């Protein structure tokens, strides 16, 4: 089964988590962390910055790796996703690329969102929420 390197961004500002509503598979229509595939020749940090910009319009600084998960994708591929803490440094949040919505969700409200599979338990295990 082919494995695809991917990244995600965990941004928490004023007690709210940055989430995007996915416009594409996997998890189309569900809320998730901004992120996506690492392109050839890109570092994971560069991929995080690019993906957050494409999906949310925000420029971020990449901080520590929080954790790594694997998730099944279409066609039998497996995504190996490295999630990093990020801090927004400029921009105004607006949906772009394959995100249909962007929201700053209060941490207490995240469990009530229709999240991508496994995200809630992962965020809890990493003590994000």
N, CA, C and O atoms as a Tinker XYZ file with bonds, in Angstrom:
   516  protein
     1  N      0.834000   -1.181000    0.000000    73     2
     2  CA     0.000000    0.000000    0.000000    64     1     3
     3  C      0.882000    1.248000    0.000000    63     2     4     5
     4  O      1.737000    1.389000    0.874000    81     3
     5  N      0.695000    2.152000   -0.957000    73     3     6
     6  CA     1.531000    3.365000   -0.985000    64     5     7
     7  C      1.247000    4.273000    0.209000    63     6     8     9
     8  O      0.113000    4.390000    0.674000    81     7
     9  N      2.322000    4.914000    0.690000    73     7    10
    10  CA     2.201000    5.843000    1.810000    64     9    11
    11  C      2.508000    7.245000    1.311000    63    10    12    13
    12  O      3.462000    7.453000    0.561000    81    11
    13  N      1.688000    8.208000    1.735000    73    11    14
    14  CA     1.826000    9.595000    1.312000    64    13    15
    15  C      2.146000   10.449000    2.538000    63    14    16    17
    16  O      1.424000   10.407000    3.534000    81    15
    17  N      3.234000   11.226000    2.461000    73    15    18
    18  CA     3.594000   12.145000    3.549000    64    17    19
    19  C      2.643000   13.336000    3.533000    63    18    20    21
    20  O      2.400000   13.943000    2.490000    81    19
    21  N      2.114000   13.657000    4.704000    73    19    22
    22  CA     1.191000   14.781000    4.829000    64    21    23
    23  C      1.458000   15.494000    6.152000    63    22    24    25
    24  O      2.124000   14.966000    7.042000    81    23
    25  N      0.920000   16.708000    6.255000    73    23    26
    26  CA     1.107000   17.529000    7.449000    64    25    27
    27  C     -0.221000   18.143000    7.866000    63    26    28    29
    28  O     -1.159000   18.248000    7.076000    81    27
    29  N     -0.272000   18.544000    9.131000    73    27    30
    30  CA    -1.415000   19.264000    9.655000    64    29    31
    31  C     -0.936000   20.358000   10.581000    63    30    32    33
    32  O      0.173000   20.299000   11.113000    81    31
    33  N     -1.789000   21.366000   10.770000    73    31    34
    34  CA    -1.438000   22.529000   11.588000    64    33    35
    35  C     -2.391000   22.636000   12.766000    63    34    36    37
    36  O     -3.611000   22.614000   12.600000    81    35
    37  N     -1.815000   22.753000   13.964000    73    35    38
    38  CA    -2.596000   22.942000   15.181000    64    37    39
    39  C     -2.350000   24.368000   15.663000    63    38    40    41
    40  O     -1.307000   24.682000   16.236000    81    39
    41  N     -3.341000   25.220000   15.414000    73    39    42
    42  CA    -3.259000   26.621000   15.835000    64    41    43
    43  C     -4.324000   26.865000   16.895000    63    42    44    45
    44  O     -5.516000   26.695000   16.639000    81    43
    45  N     -3.889000   27.262000   18.084000    73    43    46
    46  CA    -4.811000   27.616000   19.163000    64    45    47
    47  C     -4.512000   29.059000   19.544000    63    46    48    49
    48  O     -3.404000   29.386000   19.969000    81    47
    49  N     -5.513000   29.915000   19.388000    73    47    50
    50  CA    -5.380000   31.331000   19.718000    64    49    51
    51  C     -6.578000   31.732000   20.571000    63    50    52    53
    52  O     -7.725000   31.486000   20.198000    81    51
    53  N     -6.304000   32.349000   21.713000    73    51    54
    54  CA    -7.362000   32.815000   22.619000    64    53    55
    55  C     -8.378000   31.720000   22.924000    63    54    56    57
    56  O     -9.581000   31.977000   22.968000    81    55
    57  N     -7.888000   30.491000   23.135000    73    55    58
    58  CA    -8.766000   29.392000   23.511000    64    57    59
    59  C     -9.597000   28.809000   22.394000    63    58    60    61
    60  O    -10.567000   28.097000   22.654000    81    59
    61  N     -9.232000   29.098000   21.137000    73    59    62
    62  CA    -9.966000   28.568000   19.989000    64    61    63
    63  C     -9.006000   27.860000   19.032000    63    62    64    65
    64  O     -7.871000   28.294000   18.836000    81    63
    65  N     -9.483000   26.767000   18.442000    73    63    66
    66  CA    -8.707000   25.952000   17.512000    64    65    67
    67  C     -9.102000   26.289000   16.081000    63    66    68    69
    68  O    -10.289000   26.382000   15.769000    81    67
    69  N     -8.115000   26.472000   15.213000    73    67    70
    70  CA    -8.364000   26.734000   13.801000    64    69    71
    71  C     -8.753000   25.432000   13.107000    63    70    72    73
    72  O     -7.992000   24.464000   13.110000    81    71
    73  N     -9.949000   25.420000   12.513000    73    71    74
    74  CA   -10.428000   24.253000   11.773000    64    73    75
    75  C    -10.895000   24.669000   10.384000    63    74    76    77
    76  O    -11.314000   25.806000   10.167000    81    75
    77  N    -10.816000   23.728000    9.452000    73    75    78
    78  CA   -11.354000   23.936000    8.105000    64    77    79
    79  C    -12.375000   22.839000    7.826000    63    78    80    81
    80  O    -12.251000   21.718000    8.322000    81    79
    81  N    -13.394000   23.179000    7.019000    73    79    82
    82  CA   -14.332000   22.162000    6.551000    64    81    83
    83  C    -13.807000   21.661000    5.206000    63    82    84    85
    84  O    -13.637000   22.437000    4.266000    81    83
    85  N    -13.556000   20.364000    5.130000    73    83    86
    86  CA   -12.928000   19.774000    3.956000    64    85    87
    87  C    -13.886000   19.742000    2.766000    63    86    88    89
    88  O    -15.046000   19.347000    2.887000    81    87
    89  N    -13.369000   20.168000    1.620000    73    87    90
    90  CA   -14.157000   20.155000    0.394000    64    89    91
    91  C    -13.866000   18.953000   -0.487000    63    90    92    93
    92  O    -14.535000   18.750000   -1.500000    81    91
    93  N    -12.876000   18.156000   -0.113000    73    91    94
    94  CA   -12.459000   16.999000   -0.912000    64    93    95
    95  C    -12.322000   15.776000   -0.018000    63    94    96    97
    96  O    -12.232000   15.887000    1.204000    81    95
    97  N    -12.307000   14.602000   -0.652000    73    95    98
    98  CA   -12.019000   13.360000    0.073000    64    97    99
    99  C    -10.552000   13.379000    0.482000    63    98   100   101
   100  O     -9.753000   13.990000   -0.227000    81    99
   101  N    -10.157000   12.761000    1.557000    73    99   102
   102  CA   -11.033000   12.085000    2.522000    64   101   103
   103  C    -11.723000   13.076000    3.451000    63   102   104   105
   104  O    -11.291000   14.221000    3.584000    81   103
   105  N    -12.778000   12.638000    4.079000    73   103   106
   106  CA   -13.520000   13.426000    5.084000    64   105   107
   107  C    -14.201000   14.659000    4.517000    63   106   108   109
   108  O    -14.351000   15.661000    5.216000    81   107
   109  N    -14.618000   14.596000    3.252000    73   107   110
   110  CA   -15.332000   15.721000    2.634000    64   109   111
   111  C    -16.519000   16.134000    3.498000    63   110   112   113
   112  O    -17.306000   15.292000    3.931000    81   111
   113  N    -16.642000   17.446000    3.744000    73   111   114
   114  CA   -17.744000   17.988000    4.517000    64   113   115
   115  C    -17.521000   17.987000    6.022000    63   114   116   117
   116  O    -18.325000   18.550000    6.764000    81   115
   117  N    -16.452000   17.371000    6.478000    73   115   118
   118  CA   -16.165000   17.320000    7.913000    64   117   119
   119  C    -15.114000   18.368000    8.267000    63   118   120   121
   120  O    -14.362000   18.835000    7.412000    81   119
   121  N    -15.084000   18.724000    9.548000    73   119   122
   122  CA   -14.097000   19.677000   10.046000    64   121   123
   123  C    -12.796000   18.955000   10.339000    63   122   124   125
   124  O    -12.795000   17.826000   10.828000    81   123
   125  N    -11.688000   19.616000   10.037000    73   123   126
   126  CA   -10.369000   19.024000   10.240000    64   125   127
   127  C     -9.347000   20.132000   10.462000    63   126   128   129
   128  O     -9.658000   21.319000   10.367000    81   127
   129  N     -8.134000   19.717000   10.756000    73   127   130
   130  CA    -7.030000   20.666000   10.840000    64   129   131
   131  C     -6.621000   21.061000    9.430000    63   130   132   133
   132  O     -6.710000   20.238000    8.519000    81   131
   133  N     -6.176000   22.299000    9.222000    73   131   134
   134  CA    -5.623000   22.643000    7.913000    64   133   135
   135  C     -4.404000   21.765000    7.640000    63   134   136   137
   136  O     -3.634000   21.466000    8.553000    81   135
   137  N     -4.233000   21.360000    6.407000    73   135   138
   138  CA    -3.067000   20.549000    6.066000    64   137   139
   139  C     -3.256000   19.830000    4.755000    63   138   140   141
   140  O     -4.256000   20.008000    4.059000    81   139
   141  N     -2.271000   19.011000    4.432000    73   139   142
   142  CA    -2.329000   18.257000    3.179000    64   141   143
   143  C     -1.003000   17.601000    2.879000    63   142   144   145
   144  O     -0.143000   17.463000    3.748000    81   143
   145  N     -0.855000   17.200000    1.636000    73   143   146
   146  CA     0.327000   16.464000    1.189000    64   145   147
   147  C      1.590000   17.316000    1.198000    63   146   148   149
   148  O      1.554000   18.526000    0.977000    81   147
   149  N      2.697000   16.648000    1.459000    73   147   150
   150  CA     4.014000   17.265000    1.311000    64   149   151
   151  C      4.420000   17.077000   -0.142000    63   150   152   153
   152  O      4.453000   15.950000   -0.635000    81   151
   153  N      4.728000   18.168000   -0.833000    73   151   154
   154  CA     5.120000   18.094000   -2.242000    64   153   155
   155  C      6.594000   17.718000   -2.371000    63   154   156   157
   156  O      7.385000   17.941000   -1.455000    81   155
   157  N      6.945000   17.153000   -3.503000    73   155   158
   158  CA     8.323000   16.755000   -3.775000    64   157   159
   159  C      9.270000   17.941000   -3.604000    63   158   160   161
   160  O      9.032000   19.022000   -4.142000    81   159
   161  N     10.352000   17.723000   -2.845000    73   159   162
   162  CA    11.350000   18.761000   -2.623000    64   161   163
   163  C     11.036000   19.716000   -1.489000    63   162   164   165
   164  O     11.829000   20.608000   -1.189000    81   163
   165  N      9.892000   19.539000   -0.858000    73   163   166
   166  CA     9.448000   20.419000    0.216000    64   165   167
   167  C      9.799000   19.795000    1.572000    63   166   168   169
   168  O      9.723000   18.578000    1.739000    81   167
   169  N     10.181000   20.635000    2.533000    73   167   170
   170  CA    10.316000   20.140000    3.905000    64   169   171
   171  C      8.918000   20.081000    4.509000    63   170   172   173
   172  O      7.985000   20.681000    3.977000    81   171
   173  N      8.770000   19.363000    5.615000    73   171   174
   174  CA     7.460000   19.312000    6.254000    64   173   175
   175  C      7.050000   20.698000    6.747000    63   174   176   177
   176  O      5.871000   21.048000    6.685000    81   175
   177  N      7.997000   21.483000    7.231000    73   175   178
   178  CA     7.686000   22.841000    7.688000    64   177   179
   179  C      7.193000   23.714000    6.533000    63   178   180   181
   180  O      6.236000   24.471000    6.694000    81   179
   181  N      7.836000   23.613000    5.381000    73   179   182
   182  CA     7.389000   24.370000    4.204000    64   181   183
   183  C      5.991000   23.935000    3.788000    63   182   184   185
   184  O      5.171000   24.763000    3.390000    81   183
   185  N      5.721000   22.643000    3.878000    73   183   186
   186  CA     4.397000   22.127000    3.521000    64   185   187
   187  C      3.323000   22.675000    4.460000    63   186   188   189
   188  O      2.234000   23.036000    4.013000    81   187
   189  N      3.623000   22.737000    5.757000    73   187   190
   190  CA     2.656000   23.285000    6.716000    64   189   191
   191  C      2.331000   24.737000    6.361000    63   190   192   193
   192  O      1.161000   25.113000    6.284000    81   191
   193  N      3.359000   25.546000    6.146000    73   191   194
   194  CA     3.151000   26.966000    5.823000    64   193   195
   195  C      2.321000   27.096000    4.546000    63   194   196   197
   196  O      1.373000   27.880000    4.507000    81   195
   197  N      2.664000   26.338000    3.501000    73   195   198
   198  CA     1.938000   26.418000    2.226000    64   197   199
   199  C      0.490000   25.974000    2.380000    63   198   200   201
   200  O     -0.422000   26.662000    1.920000    81   199
   201  N      0.273000   24.842000    3.018000    73   199   202
   202  CA    -1.092000   24.317000    3.149000    64   201   203
   203  C     -1.983000   25.254000    3.960000    63   202   204   205
   204  O     -3.135000   25.484000    3.592000    81   203
   205  N     -1.458000   25.797000    5.060000    73   203   206
   206  CA    -2.266000   26.724000    5.869000    64   205   207
   207  C     -2.607000   27.971000    5.046000    63   206   208   209
   208  O     -3.738000   28.454000    5.095000    81   207
   209  N     -1.641000   28.489000    4.295000    73   207   210
   210  CA    -1.893000   29.662000    3.447000    64   209   211
   211  C     -2.958000   29.346000    2.388000    63   210   212   213
   212  O     -3.890000   30.124000    2.189000    81   211
   213  N     -2.812000   28.202000    1.715000    73   211   214
   214  CA    -3.766000   27.844000    0.658000    64   213   215
   215  C     -5.177000   27.655000    1.201000    63   214   216   217
   216  O     -6.144000   28.073000    0.565000    81   215
   217  N     -5.305000   27.030000    2.369000    73   215   218
   218  CA    -6.626000   26.676000    2.879000    64   217   219
   219  C     -7.271000   27.754000    3.737000    63   218   220   221
   220  O     -8.496000   27.808000    3.839000    81   219
   221  N     -6.454000   28.622000    4.363000    73   219   222
   222  CA    -7.021000   29.594000    5.307000    64   221   223
   223  C     -6.648000   31.041000    5.034000    63   222   224   225
   224  O     -7.268000   31.946000    5.592000    81   223
   225  N     -5.645000   31.286000    4.184000    73   223   226
   226  CA    -5.185000   32.645000    3.943000    64   225   227
   227  C     -4.267000   33.189000    5.022000    63   226   228   229
   228  O     -3.863000   34.350000    4.965000    81   227
   229  N     -3.931000   32.355000    6.014000    73   227   230
   230  CA    -3.080000   32.803000    7.121000    64   229   231
   231  C     -1.626000   32.409000    6.894000    63   230   232   233
   232  O     -1.336000   31.330000    6.376000    81   231
   233  N     -0.719000   33.298000    7.288000    73   231   234
   234  CA     0.708000   32.992000    7.315000    64   233   235
   235  C      1.021000   32.538000    8.731000    63   234   236   237
   236  O      0.636000   33.194000    9.699000    81   235
   237  N      1.723000   31.408000    8.852000    73   235   238
   238  CA     2.019000   30.867000   10.179000    64   237   239
   239  C      3.508000   30.608000   10.356000    63   238   240   241
   240  O      4.250000   30.396000    9.397000    81   239
   241  N      3.916000   30.634000   11.629000    73   239   242
   242  CA     5.232000   30.140000   12.033000    64   241   243
   243  C      5.020000   28.707000   12.501000    63   242   244   245
   244  O      4.055000   28.415000   13.207000    81   243
   245  N      5.919000   27.820000   12.107000    73   243   246
   246  CA     5.815000   26.422000   12.502000    64   245   247
   247  C      6.654000   26.197000   13.751000    63   246   248   249
   248  O      7.818000   26.592000   13.818000    81   247
   249  N      6.041000   25.559000   14.731000    73   247   250
   250  CA     6.712000   25.251000   15.990000    64   249   251
   251  C      6.861000   23.734000   16.121000    63   250   252   253
   252  O      7.119000   23.060000   15.123000    81   251
   253  N      6.709000   23.199000   17.293000    73   251   254
   254  CA     7.019000   21.791000   17.574000    64   253   255
   255  C      6.077000   20.800000   16.894000    63   254   256   257
   256  O      4.897000   21.075000   16.674000    81   255
   257  N      6.643000   19.641000   16.571000    73   255   258
   258  CA     5.851000   18.500000   16.135000    64   257   259
   259  C      5.065000   18.018000   17.351000    63   258   260   261
   260  O      5.646000   17.741000   18.400000    81   259
   261  N      3.744000   17.919000   17.208000    73   259   262
   262  CA     2.890000   17.458000   18.308000    64   261   263
   263  C      2.744000   15.947000   18.258000    63   262   264   265
   264  O      2.759000   15.282000   19.294000    81   263
   265  N      2.603000   15.404000   17.051000    73   263   266
   266  CA     2.446000   13.966000   16.920000    64   265   267
   267  C      2.253000   13.553000   15.477000    63   266   268   269
   268  O      2.243000   14.380000   14.565000    81   267
   269  N      2.100000   12.257000   15.292000    73   267   270
   270  CA     1.969000   11.690000   13.951000    64   269   271
   271  C      0.886000   10.618000   13.981000    63   270   272   273
   272  O      0.795000    9.834000   14.926000    81   271
   273  N      0.065000   10.596000   12.930000    73   271   274
   274  CA    -0.977000    9.582000   12.790000    64   273   275
   275  C     -0.952000    9.042000   11.366000    63   274   276   277
   276  O     -0.409000    9.676000   10.462000    81   275
   277  N     -1.538000    7.878000   11.177000    73   275   278
   278  CA    -1.765000    7.367000    9.829000    64   277   279
   279  C     -3.269000    7.260000    9.631000    63   278   280   281
   280  O     -4.007000    6.888000   10.544000    81   279
   281  N     -3.704000    7.591000    8.433000    73   279   282
   282  CA    -5.124000    7.537000    8.090000    64   281   283
   283  C     -5.258000    6.935000    6.698000    63   282   284   285
   284  O     -4.442000    7.213000    5.820000    81   283
   285  N     -6.290000    6.105000    6.491000    73   283   286
   286  CA    -6.522000    5.549000    5.158000    64   285   287
   287  C     -7.001000    6.630000    4.200000    63   286   288   289
   288  O     -7.723000    7.546000    4.592000    81   287
   289  N     -6.597000    6.514000    2.955000    73   287   290
   290  CA    -7.028000    7.448000    1.928000    64   289   291
   291  C     -7.672000    6.698000    0.780000    63   290   292   293
   292  O     -7.744000    5.469000    0.810000    81   291
   293  N     -8.141000    7.414000   -0.229000    73   291   294
   294  CA    -8.782000    6.769000   -1.376000    64   293   295
   295  C     -7.795000    5.914000   -2.164000    63   294   296   297
   296  O     -6.601000    6.209000   -2.205000    81   295
   297  N     -8.295000    4.866000   -2.780000    73   295   298
   298  CA    -7.461000    4.034000   -3.643000    64   297   299
   299  C     -6.433000    3.204000   -2.899000    63   298   300   301
   300  O     -5.448000    2.766000   -3.494000    81   299
   301  N     -6.644000    2.978000   -1.598000    73   299   302
   302  CA    -5.739000    2.126000   -0.849000    64   301   303
   303  C     -4.470000    2.786000   -0.358000    63   302   304   305
   304  O     -3.583000    2.109000    0.161000    81   303
   305  N     -4.365000    4.109000   -0.512000    73   303   306
   306  CA    -3.169000    4.776000    0.000000    64   305   307
   307  C     -3.312000    5.010000    1.505000    63   306   308   309
   308  O     -4.416000    4.970000    2.047000    81   307
   309  N     -2.201000    5.251000    2.158000    73   307   310
   310  CA    -2.185000    5.601000    3.580000    64   309   311
   311  C     -1.502000    6.947000    3.718000    63   310   312   313
   312  O     -0.402000    7.154000    3.206000    81   311
   313  N     -2.165000    7.864000    4.419000    73   311   314
   314  CA    -1.556000    9.158000    4.720000    64   313   315
   315  C     -0.818000    9.049000    6.044000    63   314   316   317
   316  O     -1.403000    8.632000    7.043000    81   315
   317  N      0.473000    9.421000    6.069000    73   315   318
   318  CA     1.244000    9.543000    7.310000    64   317   319
   319  C      1.303000   11.040000    7.595000    63   318   320   321
   320  O      2.034000   11.779000    6.936000    81   319
   321  N      0.524000   11.479000    8.583000    73   319   322
   322  CA     0.329000   12.899000    8.844000    64   321   323
   323  C      1.101000   13.322000   10.084000    63   322   324   325
   324  O      0.911000   12.768000   11.167000    81   323
   325  N      1.974000   14.308000    9.916000    73   323   326
   326  CA     2.693000   14.910000   11.030000    64   325   327
   327  C      2.008000   16.232000   11.345000    63   326   328   329
   328  O      1.901000   17.109000   10.488000    81   327
   329  N      1.545000   16.366000   12.589000    73   327   330
   330  CA     0.838000   17.575000   13.008000    64   329   331
   331  C      1.753000   18.446000   13.865000    63   330   332   333
   332  O      2.366000   17.982000   14.826000    81   331
   333  N      1.827000   19.721000   13.488000    73   331   334
   334  CA     2.712000   20.681000   14.136000    64   333   335
   335  C      1.914000   21.801000   14.783000    63   334   336   337
   336  O      0.869000   22.208000   14.275000    81   335
   337  N      2.421000   22.299000   15.919000    73   335   338
   338  CA     1.899000   23.540000   16.497000    64   337   339
   339  C      2.317000   24.670000   15.558000    63   338   340   341
   340  O      3.445000   24.700000   15.065000    81   339
   341  N      1.399000   25.589000   15.320000    73   339   342
   342  CA     1.713000   26.772000   14.517000    64   341   343
   343  C      1.171000   28.001000   15.222000    63   342   344   345
   344  O      0.285000   27.919000   16.073000    81   343
   345  N      1.730000   29.146000   14.841000    73   343   346
   346  CA     1.248000   30.429000   15.356000    64   345   347
   347  C      0.995000   31.345000   14.179000    63   346   348   349
   348  O      1.918000   31.639000   13.420000    81   347
   349  N     -0.247000   31.809000   14.006000    73   347   350
   350  CA    -0.530000   32.758000   12.926000    64   349   351
   351  C      0.234000   34.060000   13.148000    63   350   352   353
   352  O      0.270000   34.587000   14.260000    81   351
   353  N      0.844000   34.575000   12.078000    73   351   354
   354  CA     1.570000   35.840000   12.197000    64   353   355
   355  C      0.994000   36.937000   11.306000    63   354   356   357
   356  O      1.267000   38.118000   11.524000    81   355
   357  N      0.195000   36.556000   10.303000    73   355   358
   358  CA    -0.478000   37.574000    9.491000    64   357   359
   359  C     -1.578000   36.923000    8.664000    63   358   360   361
   360  O     -1.675000   35.700000    8.564000    81   359
   361  N     -2.404000   37.788000    8.075000    73   359   362
   362  CA    -3.479000   37.317000    7.212000    64   361   363
   363  C     -4.827000   37.353000    7.905000    63   362   364   365
   364  O     -4.928000   37.535000    9.118000    81   363
   365  N     -5.857000   37.173000    7.094000    73   363   366
   366  CA    -7.232000   37.115000    7.567000    64   365   367
   367  C     -7.789000   35.769000    7.141000    63   366   368   369
   368  O     -7.718000   35.405000    5.968000    81   367
   369  N     -8.342000   35.033000    8.089000    73   367   370
   370  CA    -8.833000   33.684000    7.796000    64   369   371
   371  C     -9.980000   33.717000    6.804000    63   370   372   373
   372  O    -11.009000   34.351000    7.041000    81   371
   373  N     -9.784000   33.015000    5.674000    73   371   374
   374  CA   -10.840000   32.842000    4.682000    64   373   375
   375  C    -10.574000   31.539000    3.931000    63   374   376   377
   376  O     -9.426000   31.204000    3.638000    81   375
   377  N    -11.632000   30.820000    3.627000    73   375   378
   378  CA   -11.505000   29.498000    3.006000    64   377   379
   379  C    -10.939000   29.604000    1.594000    63   378   380   381
   380  O    -11.295000   30.494000    0.822000    81   379
   381  N    -10.045000   28.667000    1.282000    73   379   382
   382  CA    -9.484000   28.592000   -0.055000    64   381   383
   383  C     -9.070000   27.171000   -0.361000    63   382   384   385
   384  O     -9.179000   26.297000    0.499000    81   383
   385  N     -8.591000   26.921000   -1.580000    73   383   386
   386  CA    -8.130000   25.616000   -2.025000    64   385   387
   387  C     -9.240000   24.592000   -1.795000    63   386   388   389
   388  O    -10.351000   24.788000   -2.286000    81   387
   389  N     -8.977000   23.505000   -1.064000    73   387   390
   390  CA   -10.025000   22.502000   -0.874000    64   389   391
   391  C    -10.790000   22.660000    0.437000    63   390   392   393
   392  O    -11.498000   21.744000    0.854000    81   391
   393  N    -10.654000   23.814000    1.087000    73   391   394
   394  CA   -11.445000   24.109000    2.289000    64   393   395
   395  C    -12.677000   24.907000    1.876000    63   394   396   397
   396  O    -12.572000   25.877000    1.126000    81   395
   397  N    -13.852000   24.495000    2.373000    73   395   398
   398  CA   -15.072000   25.230000    2.048000    64   397   399
   399  C    -15.436000   26.254000    3.120000    63   398   400   401
   400  O    -16.180000   27.199000    2.859000    81   399
   401  N    -14.902000   26.058000    4.338000    73   399   402
   402  CA   -15.115000   27.008000    5.437000    64   401   403
   403  C    -13.888000   26.997000    6.339000    63   402   404   405
   404  O    -13.149000   26.014000    6.397000    81   403
   405  N    -13.686000   28.110000    7.042000    73   403   406
   406  CA   -12.643000   28.218000    8.063000    64   405   407
   407  C    -13.313000   28.758000    9.314000    63   406   408   409
   408  O    -14.161000   29.648000    9.236000    81   407
   409  N    -12.930000   28.217000   10.477000    73   407   410
   410  CA   -13.512000   28.712000   11.727000    64   409   411
   411  C    -12.507000   28.597000   12.864000    63   410   412   413
   412  O    -11.702000   27.668000   12.921000    81   411
   413  N    -12.579000   29.569000   13.764000    73   411   414
   414  CA   -11.879000   29.481000   15.043000    64   413   415
   415  C    -12.912000   28.933000   16.018000    63   414   416   417
   416  O    -13.847000   29.641000   16.392000    81   415
   417  N    -12.753000   27.686000   16.431000    73   415   418
   418  CA   -13.741000   27.002000   17.261000    64   417   419
   419  C    -13.238000   26.968000   18.707000    63   418   420   421
   420  O    -12.153000   26.450000   18.970000    81   419
   421  N    -14.022000   27.518000   19.651000    73   419   422
   422  CA   -13.614000   27.429000   21.049000    64   421   423
   423  C    -13.319000   25.975000   21.422000    63   422   424   425
   424  O    -14.055000   25.069000   21.032000    81   423
   425  N    -12.248000   25.758000   22.174000    73   423   426
   426  CA   -11.825000   24.393000   22.495000    64   425   427
   427  C    -12.947000   23.565000   23.114000    63   426   428   429
   428  O    -13.056000   22.370000   22.838000    81   427
   429  N    -13.785000   24.187000   23.950000    73   427   430
   430  CA   -14.897000   23.460000   24.570000    64   429   431
   431  C    -15.945000   23.011000   23.547000    63   430   432   433
   432  O    -16.693000   22.067000   23.803000    81   431
   433  N    -16.005000   23.683000   22.385000    73   431   434
   434  CA   -17.002000   23.350000   21.363000    64   433   435
   435  C    -16.501000   22.339000   20.331000    63   434   436   437
   436  O    -17.301000   21.779000   19.581000    81   435
   437  N    -15.200000   22.102000   20.284000    73   435   438
   438  CA   -14.632000   21.189000   19.276000    64   437   439
   439  C    -15.293000   19.809000   19.313000    63   438   440   441
   440  O    -15.590000   19.262000   18.250000    81   439
   441  N    -15.540000   19.216000   20.502000    73   439   442
   442  CA   -16.162000   17.889000   20.511000    64   441   443
   443  C    -17.553000   17.837000   19.877000    63   442   444   445
   444  O    -18.015000   16.761000   19.498000    81   443
   445  N    -18.224000   18.980000   19.757000    73   443   446
   446  CA   -19.562000   19.012000   19.154000    64   445   447
   447  C    -19.525000   19.190000   17.639000    63   446   448   449
   448  O    -20.565000   19.126000   16.984000    81   447
   449  N    -18.342000   19.410000   17.078000    73   447   450
   450  CA   -18.207000   19.559000   15.623000    64   449   451
   451  C    -18.176000   18.184000   14.956000    63   450   452   453
   452  O    -17.747000   17.199000   15.557000    81   451
   453  N    -18.631000   18.136000   13.724000    73   451   454
   454  CA   -18.546000   16.906000   12.937000    64   453   455
   455  C    -17.122000   16.848000   12.366000    63   454   456   457
   456  O    -16.842000   17.387000   11.295000    81   455
   457  N    -16.230000   16.177000   13.112000    73   455   458
   458  CA   -14.805000   16.144000   12.787000    64   457   459
   459  C    -14.458000   14.957000   11.897000    63   458   460   461
   460  O    -15.196000   13.974000   11.832000    81   459
   461  N    -13.324000   15.068000   11.213000    73   459   462
   462  CA   -12.818000   13.936000   10.435000    64   461   463
   463  C    -12.522000   12.776000   11.389000    63   462   464   465
   464  O    -12.248000   12.982000   12.572000    81   463
   465  N    -12.582000   11.574000   10.860000    73   463   466
   466  CA   -12.450000   10.354000   11.667000    64   465   467
   467  C    -11.158000   10.361000   12.485000    63   466   468   469
   468  O    -10.073000   10.601000   11.956000    81   467
   469  N    -11.294000   10.097000   13.767000    73   467   470
   470  CA   -10.145000    9.961000   14.645000    64   469   471
   471  C     -9.570000   11.256000   15.177000    63   470   472   473
   472  O     -8.710000   11.223000   16.057000    81   471
   473  N    -10.019000   12.406000   14.669000    73   471   474
   474  CA    -9.393000   13.675000   15.068000    64   473   475
   475  C     -9.652000   14.001000   16.537000    63   474   476   477
   476  O     -8.734000   14.419000   17.243000    81   475
   477  N    -10.877000   13.819000   17.004000    73   475   478
   478  CA   -11.182000   14.179000   18.382000    64   477   479
   479  C    -10.339000   13.372000   19.370000    63   478   480   481
   480  O     -9.758000   13.940000   20.294000    81   479
   481  N    -10.270000   12.068000   19.184000    73   479   482
   482  CA    -9.484000   11.244000   20.114000    64   481   483
   483  C     -8.000000   11.595000   20.037000    63   482   484   485
   484  O     -7.300000   11.562000   21.049000    81   483
   485  N     -7.523000   11.928000   18.846000    73   483   486
   486  CA    -6.119000   12.312000   18.692000    64   485   487
   487  C     -5.843000   13.629000   19.413000    63   486   488   489
   488  O     -4.855000   13.734000   20.140000    81   487
   489  N     -6.695000   14.631000   19.226000    73   487   490
   490  CA    -6.505000   15.921000   19.891000    64   489   491
   491  C     -6.561000   15.759000   21.408000    63   490   492   493
   492  O     -5.828000   16.432000   22.132000    81   491
   493  N     -7.422000   14.875000   21.887000    73   491   494
   494  CA    -7.492000   14.633000   23.332000    64   493   495
   495  C     -6.224000   13.937000   23.818000    63   494   496   497
   496  O     -5.677000   14.301000   24.859000    81   495
   497  N     -5.756000   12.945000   23.078000    73   495   498
   498  CA    -4.562000   12.205000   23.517000    64   497   499
   499  C     -3.323000   13.101000   23.521000    63   498   500   501
   500  O     -2.407000   12.891000   24.316000    81   499
   501  N     -3.293000   14.092000   22.639000    73   499   502
   502  CA    -2.182000   15.028000   22.581000    64   501   503
   503  C     -2.380000   16.220000   23.508000    63   502   504   505
   504  O     -1.554000   17.133000   23.527000    81   503
   505  N     -3.464000   16.223000   24.277000    73   503   506
   506  CA    -3.766000   17.291000   25.244000    64   505   507
   507  C     -3.963000   18.659000   24.595000    63   506   508   509
   508  O     -3.697000   19.694000   25.206000    81   507
   509  N     -4.443000   18.647000   23.325000    73   507   510
   510  CA    -4.784000   19.903000   22.649000    64   509   511
   511  C     -6.122000   20.404000   23.203000    63   510   512   513
   512  O     -6.310000   21.600000   23.423000    81   511
   513  N     -7.049000   19.458000   23.422000    73   511   514
   514  CA    -8.343000   19.800000   24.038000    64   513   515
   515  C     -8.572000   18.890000   25.222000    63   514   516
   516  O     -9.599000   18.996000   25.893000    81   515
